[in-house]
């Protein structure tokens, strides 16, 4: 671990977490679980100069990597996949060893949610992926585009009519053994997941920056009844805070 990460909540003895402790903290519980990984500035901006990358730092990247390393599948919106030039998981030896310790496949597949507008068949998330990418799309997506995704190597799941039925998508992913889901945005997908009641955990990094400007929030979409959160853990690395909130009242067992 290249950065010293200290646990603030729940309180623990002084000193940074070792590699095993931070991995245990971010391990998913058994069964169905959907965690959302996001970063924002201290004043709430979700991007800087068009992407989230400039808000990130080594501490954020460490916990973000744990989120993907320990998941069955990565979930991302098509726009975010394109803007961030997402290529899916390309594990190094450390990731492969970590995943094997947790009885996971060497490479987690990526599931991309799209209505077809912003995901061309030659998108890097499809063509550069090491294992077939799963494209989740509604029936309104033109058949020719669905065929193009399949020809490029993707597995296409049709869920919903004009918009993606995220509840159905989660069932179909679970049918494939992909039950622990790491969602890495974007805001529209996160808002839709919250509206559908599918988010179990929010993992939020507060970047020590002030952006101002007109950047959006970590969620976007129609107003929903406020989703109450329970603070599960807080860790810090220098000036960066990394928070974990649960949307369900029962505590998870993995990670303390």
C-alpha positions in Angstrom: 0.0 0.0 0.0 1.6 3.3 -1.1 -0.4 5.6 1.1 -0.9 5.5 4.9 -4.6 5.1 5.6 -5.9 5.7 9.2 -9.3 4.6 10.5 -11.2 7.3 12.2 -14.6 5.6 12.6 -15.3 3.2 14.2 -12.4 4.2 16.6 -9.4 2.0 16.6 -5.9 2.0 18.0 -3.5 4.6 16.6 -1.4 3.9 13.5 -2.2 3.3 9.8 -4.2 0.2 8.6 -2.1 -2.5 7.2 -2.9 -4.0 3.8 -4.9 -6.9 5.3 -7.0 -4.6 7.5 -7.9 -2.1 4.7 -8.8 -5.1 2.4 -11.0 -6.6 5.1 -12.7 -3.2 5.6 -13.7 -3.0 2.0 -14.6 -6.7 1.5 -18.2 -7.2 0.3 -20.6 -9.3 2.4 -21.8 -12.7 1.0 -24.8 -12.6 -1.2 -26.4 -9.7 -3.2 -24.7 -6.4 -2.6 -24.4 -3.2 -4.7 -21.8 -0.6 -3.6 -21.5 2.8 -5.4 -18.0 4.3 -5.6 -17.8 8.0 -6.1 -15.4 11.0 -5.6 -16.3 14.6 -5.2 -14.6 17.9 -4.2 -15.2 19.4 -0.7 -17.7 21.7 -2.3 -19.6 18.8 -4.0 -18.3 18.9 -7.6 -18.3 15.5 -9.2 -15.9 16.4 -12.0 -13.1 18.8 -12.9 -12.4 19.7 -16.5 -14.9 17.1 -17.7 -13.8 14.0 -15.7 -13.6 12.7 -12.2 -9.9 11.7 -12.7 -8.5 15.1 -11.6 -10.4 14.9 -8.3 -8.8 11.5 -7.5 -5.5 10.8 -5.8 -3.6 7.7 -4.6 -5.7 7.2 -1.5 -8.9 7.3 -3.5 -7.5 5.1 -6.2 -6.5 2.5 -3.5 -10.0 2.1 -2.2 -11.5 2.3 -5.7 -9.3 -0.5 -6.7 -10.4 -2.6 -3.7 -14.0 -2.0 -4.8 -13.3 -3.5 -8.2 -10.8 -6.1 -7.1 -13.3 -7.7 -4.6 -16.5 -7.4 -6.8 -18.1 -10.0 -9.1 -18.9 -7.3 -11.7 -18.2 -3.6 -12.4 -21.2 -1.5 -13.3 -20.9 1.8 -15.2 -23.1 4.1 -17.2 -22.3 4.4 -20.9 -21.5 8.1 -20.8 -19.1 7.7 -17.9 -17.5 4.7 -19.7 -16.9 6.9 -22.8 -15.8 10.1 -21.0 -13.4 8.3 -18.7 -12.2 6.0 -21.5 -13.1 3.0 -19.3 -11.5 -0.3 -20.5 -12.7 -2.7 -17.9 -10.5 -4.5 -15.4 -6.9 -5.2 -16.5 -5.6 -6.9 -13.3 -2.0 -7.0 -12.3 -0.5 -9.9 -10.3 -1.6 -8.3 -7.0 -5.2 -8.0 -8.1 -5.2 -11.6 -9.5 -3.8 -12.9 -6.2 -6.4 -10.9 -4.2 -9.3 -12.1 -6.3 -8.1 -15.7 -6.0 -8.0 -15.4 -2.2 -11.6 -14.4 -2.3 -12.6 -17.2 -4.7 -13.2 -14.8 -7.6 -12.5 -15.1 -11.3 -9.2 -13.5 -12.3 -11.0 -10.7 -14.2 -14.2 -9.0 -13.2 -16.5 -8.3 -16.2 -17.9 -4.9 -16.8 -21.6 -4.3 -17.2 -22.5 -1.1 -19.1 -26.0 0.4 -18.8 -27.1 2.3 -22.0 -30.1 3.2 -24.0 -27.8 3.0 -27.1 -27.3 6.7 -27.7 -23.7 7.0 -26.2 -22.2 3.6 -26.6 -20.7 2.8 -30.1 -19.7 -0.7 -30.9 -16.1 0.3 -31.0 -16.1 1.7 -27.5 -12.9 0.8 -25.5 -15.0 -0.7 -22.7 -16.1 -3.3 -25.3 -13.1 -3.7 -27.6 -10.3 -3.4 -25.0 -11.9 -5.6 -22.3 -10.1 -8.8 -21.3 -13.4 -10.7 -20.8 -16.7 -10.0 -22.6 -18.4 -6.8 -21.5 -22.1 -7.1 -20.6 -24.2 -4.4 -22.3 -27.5 -3.8 -20.5 -30.0 -2.0 -22.7 -33.8 -1.8 -23.3 -35.8 -3.3 -26.2 -36.0 0.2 -27.8 -32.4 0.0 -28.7 -32.1 -0.7 -32.5 -31.5 -4.4 -33.3 -28.6 -3.4 -35.6 -26.8 -1.7 -32.7 -27.4 -4.7 -30.4 -26.0 -7.0 -33.1 -22.9 -4.7 -33.5 -22.2 -4.9 -29.8 -22.4 -8.7 -29.9 -20.2 -8.8 -33.0 -17.6 -6.7 -31.2 -17.6 -9.3 -28.4 -20.1 -8.1 -25.9 -22.9 -10.0 -24.2 -26.2 -8.1 -24.6 -28.9 -8.2 -21.9 -32.2 -6.7 -22.8 -34.0 -5.3 -19.8 -37.0 -2.9 -20.0 -38.8 -1.2 -22.9 -37.6 2.4 -23.4 -35.4 2.7 -20.3 -33.3 0.0 -18.6 -35.1 -2.0 -16.0 -32.4 -2.0 -13.4 -34.2 -4.4 -11.0 -34.4 -6.9 -13.9 -30.8 -6.3 -14.8 -29.7 -7.1 -11.3 -31.6 -10.4 -11.4 -30.0 -11.3 -14.7 -26.6 -10.5 -13.4 -27.2 -12.6 -10.3 -28.3 -15.5 -12.5 -24.8 -15.4 -13.9 -23.3 -15.5 -10.5 -22.5 -11.7 -10.5 -24.0 -10.8 -7.2 -21.5 -8.4 -5.6 -21.6 -5.3 -7.8 -19.2 -2.3 -7.8 -20.8 0.7 -9.4 -18.4 3.4 -10.6 -21.0 5.9 -11.9 -22.1 8.1 -13.4 -24.5 10.4 -11.6 -27.6 9.4 -13.8 -27.0 5.7 -13.2 -26.5 6.2 -9.5 -29.7 8.3 -9.3 -31.6 5.6 -11.1 -30.2 2.9 -8.9 -31.2 4.9 -5.8 -34.7 5.5 -7.2 -35.0 1.7 -7.8 -34.0 1.0 -4.2 -30.9 -1.0 -5.3 -28.0 0.7 -3.6 -26.8 -1.0 -0.4 -23.7 1.0 0.2 -22.2 4.4 -0.8 -18.5 4.7 -0.8 -17.6 8.4 -1.1 -14.2 10.0 -1.3 -14.0 13.7 -0.3 -11.2 15.2 -2.4 -9.4 18.0 -0.6 -10.2 20.5 -3.3 -12.6 23.4 -3.9 -13.8 23.6 -7.5 -16.8 26.1 -7.6 -18.0 26.3 -11.2 -21.1 24.4 -12.4 -20.1 20.8 -12.0 -23.0 18.4 -11.1 -23.6 16.3 -8.0 -22.8 12.7 -7.4 -26.4 11.8 -8.3 -28.7 13.1 -10.9 -32.4 12.4 -11.8 -35.9 13.0 -10.6 -36.4 13.8 -6.9 -36.9 10.8 -4.7 -37.8 10.4 -1.0 -34.6 11.0 0.9 -32.6 7.8 1.4 -31.4 7.6 5.0 -27.8 6.6 5.4 -25.9 5.0 8.3 -22.2 5.8 8.7 -20.3 2.5 8.6 -16.7 3.6 8.4 -14.4 6.6 7.9 -10.8 6.4 6.9 -8.4 9.2 6.0 -5.1 9.6 4.2 -3.5 12.9 4.7 -6.2 15.4 3.7 -8.5 13.0 2.0 -11.6 11.5 3.6 -13.1 8.2 2.5 -16.6 7.5 3.8 -18.8 4.4 3.7 -22.5 4.7 4.3 -25.1 1.9 4.3 -28.6 2.4 3.1 -29.9 -0.7 4.9 -30.3 -0.8 8.7 -28.8 -4.2 9.4 -25.0 -4.0 9.7 -22.9 -6.0 7.1 -20.7 -8.7 8.4 -17.7 -8.5 6.1 -15.2 -5.7 6.8 -16.3 -5.3 10.5 
